Structures are given as structure tokens and as C-alpha cells.
Amino acid sequence: MGMSRHRVVRSRSSAVAVAVLLPAAALAGCSSGSSTPSGAGASGIHKIRHVVVIMQENRSFDTYFGTYPGAEGIPMTNGVPTVCVPDPQTNQCVRPFPDHADVNGGGPHSKTNATADIDGGKMDGFVRQAQAGRKGCLDFTNPACTNSSQPDVMGYHTAADIPNYWAYANNFVLQDHMFEPNASWSLPEHLFQVSEWSAACTQHDNPSSCVNALDNPGTPPAAGNLRPSNAPAPIYAWTDLTYLMHKDNVSWGYYVVAGTEPDCENDAAVSCGPVRQNAVTPGIWNPLPYFDTVKADGQLGNIQSVDNFYSAASKGNLPAVSWVAPSGTVSEHPPNRVSAGQSFVTSLVNAVMHGPDWSSTAIFLAWDDWGGFYDQVAPPNVDQNGYGLRVPGIVISPYARKGYVDHQTLSFDAYDQFIEDDFLHGQRLDPRTDGRPDPRPDVREDVKVLGDLTADFDFGQQPRPTQVLPVHPTTTLTGTPSGGRRGAGATTTTTDER
């Protein structure tokens, strides 16, 4: 795999959407202003006045970008994979293979499964875990489940399957050592995404009552069959990032699908129009409403419908920080369609690119965990919580480098680090300094192995133009319903699948 147009960057040492049905005034915008620079005279990282984190579901790096040129992907010789993962049912092994199916099954992906998949760095437990996963689960988000009758965890998608994602990588930045911050499933990851920790607490407003809880931090209400209907709401008493942002008057929005499903009906659409399908964002992907700090600071109104993200983008009213969480249908979480997720993400990116805020925005796109799919890179061990397995990471911005593969060791902790450096003068979620001491193991943003996202930008370059893509690109995915787009060669493969 050639490296001619990709530079190596070295590490620096340094379910329901919230049941907050908001009044029209709250939905119209953010509840606080932003301390971000005005733009005039801003330099370096402060040229970014809007950070958008789009978090999709359950894909490993190799299952989407394992054949991307210049990336550390699936080891191959002459287009043939040289790795083979044991299959205990046949006493043989399974090599990675191109899988063009729009609907995948994946495998179990809790802490136990992560440990087994990694297998001390051998990275050979994927087929065994998929075979042992529960079948026929009523809740597709259950991390113990395999969502297909036959394991497909060794399959990978090609450039022709997911052309928009590869187009973003080709024109902006692909990160090939982005790791889930925690070696576990979706709920802990979403907690890490907004707070750098996953814990279980016994007392409200008492961060010192919290203890480390990698797998079972307490499940939000209405999280499907993962939580008994009569169980009390979880207590998230430790400090989350919005607490620091509120103190510094930095605006934020957490956008969820609440009652409508974004439906990209028109290839030329700027964004997906909402179509009522009784869709919701699972509670496990939307934990902020249960943080004591969010409630105490009067910030529940910042958790809004994704409709408002499209509106804010078009009007130039994006907050300083936006997190966007999908519904199941557009999440790419097996058994939901790859094509639906790609269309949803494209619609979000298009909305930003069409709006006035594009010139000062950084979009960070990632997938929350590996979903049981094969990956060949063993994650670093930074503490008892992680890192977890490798996932795709993409940076889209007018200041992003072009066609750049970032080889730094990264996790989603780097997103919070970037936000803190840009908007909070480098303050950290540090129990020694944030005024709310808790017993978290470490300050994740300052872990020495963690790279620096500013390496993915050239703040001295002229702002890059937009790259508006069709929300329904032609693909080689198979089994796509008639609403999607599929090329005539959808069922064919070659030995040089890219």
C-alpha cells in the first residue's frame, strides 16, 4: 500500500431520546452564548468556532477502511489477506473477505467480548465470539447479541459500497489509529464521549460516591430490553464536559432523533427531510439528561431534535459544540442498513457545508465501537477502562489537510481535548481542578499516548471549498431496498476491492 500522498504523524507525549419535549423557544437555539472568538484575527485552533461530533454505531476500522491506500489496514499480499482468524466450529480459519451486504450482523461487543477478540494482542477472537453471541434478540442494541444467523464479522466493505465515506477520507483526513476510549459497548462509550468516564454512583450531586463501572454504569430509562421497566433512573453524579462549558458560557447542543426519522428522499437534497416514523434515539446513546450537572445548570433544553441541527446549520446558528446521535434506523448498528447511515451522515455534512458556519467548522465523524467486527490492530492499554478496539475516524473541515492519513494514536478523548483547548483555555475534566472531585482513574485528555487533533489541520491554508455529496450515492451494496441506490455490478467482486 503506497504512502506517497499520506504523511505519517507521530504521537505527541504531552432506547429513547430524552423525554424532554422542548417548547418552541427552547428548540429555536441554544440556551447560552459562546465565548468563542469572533473570527476576526483568530489564529490556529481558534479559527474553529464550531465543533460537530457525529457518532455512528458499531463498525471497526478494517470493516470500512481495511483496504484504504496508505492506511494500516488488513494485511494483504497481491490483494489476498494474509491473516486468518480461527473458526472453532470447522477447526479451520476465516480470512477477511469483501462483503457487499447492506445489512450486516456483527457480533457481541461488551467488555468480555473485547477482551476475547483482542486475545492478548493476537486479534483472533472475532469468529468465536460471533458464534457464541445470543441470537434472535428483541433489542438490536443488546451488546451480547449477534444480529445474523451466520457470522459475518470478517467481512469488509469496499470503496464502492461506501463511496461517500471514502470521498471524505480522500478529500479530508482519515485517522487509522482511532480507538474507542473504553473497551466495552455503546452506553459506556457515550458516557466517555461527554465526560471521559463511565461510573456508577450512589448519591446525587456527590461525585465522590461514584465508582468505576466499565460495563454497567446504570442504564437510562426506556432503553429497550436492556433495563427493567421499573428500575430507577441512573445516577450520573460525576462531572461532564457541559459543566465546564456552561461555566465558561460556551454554547452546546446534543441533537437526537425524537419522533421523526430523517429520510433522504431526493439525491439533490441539502439535508434529509424529517418523516414521521415514530423513530427515537435509544437512551443508551443519549445519557446527558441524567447527568446531575446538566439538570442543575438548567441545560436540558440543549438536548434537542436533530431537526434543529439542520435548521441551525442553514441559518448559521450552530452552537460552539454539537453532538449528533442517530436513531437505530440510520445508525449503521447491525442489523440496520449501511446505506441509511451513510445517507444520514451525508445529509448532516451537506447541511453544514451549505450553511454560513462551514468556514469555521470542524466535523469529527466516528463510529462508537467495533460492533464485533474484525480489526487487526491491538489497542494500547492506558488504564483499566481502555482503550477499546479501533474504529474509523474522519475529520472534515475547511482547514483539514487534503487526502491525509493520520497515524497518531487517538481516541474520542482527543475530541474533548480539542474542545477544551479551543473553547476552555485548555481546562480539563480534572477532579483536582474542576471543583467537583471524583475518583476517576486519570485525566484522559492528558494521557501521554494520546495524539493531538490539531495535526490534522493546516490553519495557514486558504479555507477548503465544500464537497456536497449526493445523499443517495450509487453503491455496490446488495440487498438495499428500492429507496436506496445500487449499481448494476452490485453482486460482483474482484481481488482488488477498494
N, C-alpha and C positions, 0 to 999 in steps of 0.2 A: 504494500500500500504506500503510494508515494507521499512524500512530505513536502513537496515543492512549494505549495501555496499555503502551508499551515505552519506557523511558528510555535515552538514549544514555550510555554510559560512555566516557570518554576515556582514551587510553593514559597510563600513568604513565611518567615518564622514570626513573625510578630505573634327511619330516619325521616326527620322533618327539618325544614328550615325553621329558624327560630320562630316560636309562636308569638312574634311581635308583629302584629299587623299595624303598620305605622300610619298615622294620619298623614294627609296630603302634604302638610307643611314639613313634616319630618322627612318625607321621601324626596322632597324637592332638592335637597342638598345636604351638606354635612353640617354637623352641629357646632363646629368650631372653625375658626380661621386657621391659616397656616403661617408658620414662621419661616417658610421657605423664601429664598432670595427672589427678588422681583424679576430677575433675568438680566437687567441692565448691569453690565460689569461683572456678572457671575463668572467664576472660573472653575476649572476642574470639575469635581464631582457635583458642585453646586449648580452646574448647568442643567442638572437633572432636578426638576421641580415636581415630577410626578413619577412614582414607582407603582407599577401594576404587577402583582403576582398572580399568575393564572396557574392553578393547581389542578391537574387532571389526575387520573387514577390508574394505578396498577400496571405499570409497564417497566421492564428492565431496559437498560441502555441497549443491550445486544438485541433485544427483540424488535427495536425500532431502528437502531443505527449501527448494528453489528457489522455491516458491510460498507460503512461510510468511509470514503478515502481519507487517509491521514489520521483517522481516529483509532484508538486502541480497541478494536472490535474483535469479532470472532476470529481466532487463528485459522488461517487458510493457506493452502498451497495449491496454486493453479485453480483457484476458485472452489476448492474442496476443503471443507472444515477438517482440521487435524485433531480436534477434540472430540471425545465420545464419552457420554455420561452413562453409567451403569443402569440397566433395566433389570431389577431383581425378578421380574416375572418371566423373562426369557433367558436370563443369565447371559445376555449379550449387552450391547450398549447402543445408545442413540446419539447420532451426530446432529448438530443444528441443521435445520432444513428450511427452505423458503415456504412460508405458509401464507397464502393469499386470502384466507378466510376472513371475512369482515367481522365475524363473531368468533371469539376465542374463549377458551375455558380457564386457562391459568391454573393456579394451584394454591394450596393453603399458604398463609403468609403471616403467621404470628411469630412471637419470639422463638418458640421451639422450632418452627419451620425454618426461620432464618439461620439458626444455629446448624440445623441439619443440612440445609442447602450449601452453606459455606463449608462445612465439614473440615474445620481446621485449616482452611485455605485451599483445599482440593477443588472446591466449587463443583461438586459432583452429586449432590443430593436431590436434584430437582425432580427427576423422574420418579424416584422412590416416594418423595413427599406428595407428588401429584396423585400417584396411585393410592396412597393411604388417606387422601383427603375425603371428607364427607361428600356424599353425592345427593343430589335432589334437595338441596337446602331451599327453604321457602324464602330466606333472606339472602340475596346475592352478595350483600356486603359482609357476610359472616366470614371471618378470616380462616376458619377451619375447613372451608369448602373448596372443592374442585368443581368448576361450573361446566364440565363436559364429561361425556362418558369415557372418552379416550384421552389420555394426556397429550397436550399439545405444547407443553412448556418449552420444548426445544425448538419450536418454530420461530422464525423471524420474518418480519415484514421488509419489503423492498422499497426502493425509492418510488417505484411506480404505484405501490399500494398507498403510500402516504406522501404524495408529491408536495403538498403544501408544507409539511413539516421539514422535508428535505430542502425545499426552496428557502425557508427561513434559515436553515443551517448554512446553505450555500451563500446567502447574501448577508448574513449577520454572524453570530457566534454560536458554535456548538461546544458544549462542555462535556468532555468524555470521562471526567472523574468526579462527577456529581453524585454524592451518596445521600441516601435518606439519612436524616440526622439520628434516627433511632432504629434499632434492629427489630422492628415489630410492624404492626398493622396501622390502619388509617387513623383511628382516633388518637393514639399517641403522637403520630406524625403531625396531625393538625394542631395538637396542643403545642408541640415543639415549634411549629411554624409561627405561632403568635406569642410564645412565651419562653421558648428554649428549655422546656421541661415537661415531663409527664409525671403527675403525682396524685396521691390520694390524701385527702385532708379530712380531719375530724371536726374542725371548728371554723365557722365562717369568720372572715376578717382576721384570721390568725394564721399567717403564713408559716409560722413555726410549728403548726400542727400537721404540716404536710410531710409525707414520706415518699421516697422514690417509688414509682409504680409504672414500669415499662409496658406491661400488657393490660393492666386493669385499673385505670385511674378513676373509674366511675363513669357510667355511660349516660349521656343526655337523654331526656325523655323522648318518647316516640322514635326510638332508634331501631325499629323493626323488632325481630325476634331476639335481638342481642340483649334485651333488657326486659325484665318482668314489668308488666304494666303498672303494678302497684309499688315499684321501687321508688325511693325518694330521689329527688334531683341530686346530681353530684355536687360536691363542694370543691370548687376551684379557687382556693384562697391565696395561692401564690401570685407573684407579680407577673403581669403580661406586658407586652410592648405598648399596648394602648395607654397604659398608666403613665409611662414616660412621655408619650406623645401628647396626652391631654395636659400634663403639667407644662409642657412647652408650647401649647397652643398649636400643635401640628395636626392638621385635619386627616381623617381617615374614613374609609368605608369598607365594609365587608359585604360583598354582594352575593346573594343566594337566589336560587330559583324558588319562587314562592307562589305556587298556584298556576303558573303558566310555564309552558315548555318553549324555549327558544327554538324556532323552526325555520330553517333557511330554505325558503321556498323558491327563491329566484337566484340564479347564478350571478346576476349582476347586483345583487343586494349589497348595500353598505353594511347592513347588520341583519341578524335574524329577527324577524318579527315574532313577538310572543303569541303563541297559540294555546288556548286553554286546554290542558290535558290533565289537570289535577296533579301536576308534577311538583315535587318538592326536593329540596336538598336534604339528604339524610342528616340527622342530628350529629352523627359522628364526624361529619365534615364541617360542622358549624358549632364549635364549642364556645365561642366568645360570649354568648348570652349568659353563660353560667359562671363567668369569672366575677368574683366579688368586686373587683376594681371597676369593671365596665358598668355594673349596676350602680355602684356608689358614685361614680363620676357622671352619671346621667347620660351615658353614651349608647344606650341600647338603640336609640334612633339611628345610629350609624350603621346598623345591620339592616340592609335594605334589599329590595328586589333587584335582580340583575337588570330589569327594565331601566332602572335609574342609572346604571352604569352606561348603557347605551346613550341615554339622554345627556348625562354629564359629559361624556366624551364628545358628543356632537356640538354641545354648547360651549365647550372649553371650561367646564366646571369640575374637572376631575379633582378629587382631594389629593393631598400630598402622597398618601399611600392608599392603594386599593388592593384588596384581596378578592379574588373571584372564585367561588366554589360552584361546581356544576350540580345538576340533578343526576340521578342514576342514568337516565337515557343518553345523556350527552357526555358522560364521564369517562368513557372507554374502560370502565371497570367491567371485566367479564361478568356476565355474557352480553354486555351492551356493545353496540357496534363501534368499531374503529372509525368508520366514515362519519357517524353522527358527531363524535367527539372532535374530529378534525374540522368539521363544518362549524361547530360551535366556537372553537378556538379561533378559527379564521375570522368569524364574524366579530369577535371581540377585538382582534388586532386591527381589522379593517375599520372598525368604529373609531379607534384611537387615531389611526393614520388619516382618516378623513377629517378629524377634528382639529381645532386650533391648538391643542396641547401636544400634538405629536412632536413638535420641535424641541420639547423639553421633557420627554418621557423616556423611561426605561421599562421595558416589559420583560419580566422574568417568567419563562414558561417551564414547567416541570411536571413530573408525574409522582404522586405521593409515595408510592412504594413499588417494589418489584413485582408484586402480584403472583409470585411463584414462578415467573418466567426465568429462563436461563440467563446467567451473566457470568463472564469468565474472570472478572477482576475481584480479588478478595478485598473486602473493605478494611480500612485501618481501624484499629481498636483504640478509641480515645478515652472511653470510660465505660462504666457498667451498662450504659444505655446504647452505645453505638460506636461507630457508625453502622448503619444498615447497608443493604445492597445498593449497587449502582443503578441510577435511573437517568433518563435523558434530561439534559438541561440546555435551554436555549435563551440567549439574550437578544432582544430586538429593540433597537433604538437608533435614532438618527446619529448618535455618537458611537454606536457599536462598530467594531472593526469588521471588515468585509471578508467573508469566507475564511473565518478564523477558528481554529480548533484550540480550545483552552485545555491544557493538560494538567492544570493545577488540581490539587486535592481540594474539593469543595463539598459543602453540604448546605442545606437550606439555612443553616446558621449564618451563612455568608449574606443571605438576603437581609436578615436583621442587622448584621454588621453594617451593610451598605446604608440601610435606612438610618441607623444611629449616626453614622459618620456624616451623612448628607444633611439630616434634619435635626439631630440632637447633640451636635458638637462632640460626637464620639462617646457619649454616655452609654453605659452598658446595663444590661439586666444583671446587675451585680448586687447580691444581698448585703454587701459591705457598704454600698454607696447609694442604693436606690430608696432607702428609708423603710423598706419592708423586708427585714431579714427572713430568709427561708433556708432550709438545709439542702438546697440543690447541690449536686456533686461538684460543679465547676461553673465557670463563666464561659459558656460555649463560644461566644464570639471571639474570645481571646485564646482559644486552643491553638497551639503553635503550628500544627499541621494544616490548619485552615488557610486556604489561599485568599486572595484579595480580588473581589469582582471588578475593581477599577482597572485591572489589567485587560479587561475585555472591551475597554472603551479607548477612543482617541479623542480627547476633549479639545484637541487643537485642530481637528479636521473640520471642514465645512459640514454642516448637518446633512446626513444622508437623506435622499428622497424616499418617499413612501414606496411600498411594494404591496399594493392592494391585489389580493388573490381571489379567484372565484371561490365562493363558499361551497360549491359542489364541483370540485375538480374531477376530471376523468381519471379513473384509477383502474388497477388490475385486481381490486378486491373482488372476491367471489361471495355469492350469497347475499349481496346487497339488495334490499327491497327496491321497488321501482322508483321510489323517491330519490334514490342516490344516482350517481353517475358511474358507469363502469365501461371500461374499454373493451373492444372486441376480443383482445387477447387475454381476457381475464383468467382463463383456466390454464394458460401456458406458463412454463417456467424455463429458465436457462441456467447454465452453470455459473453465469456471471451476473447474479441477481444483485442489483444495487438499488 
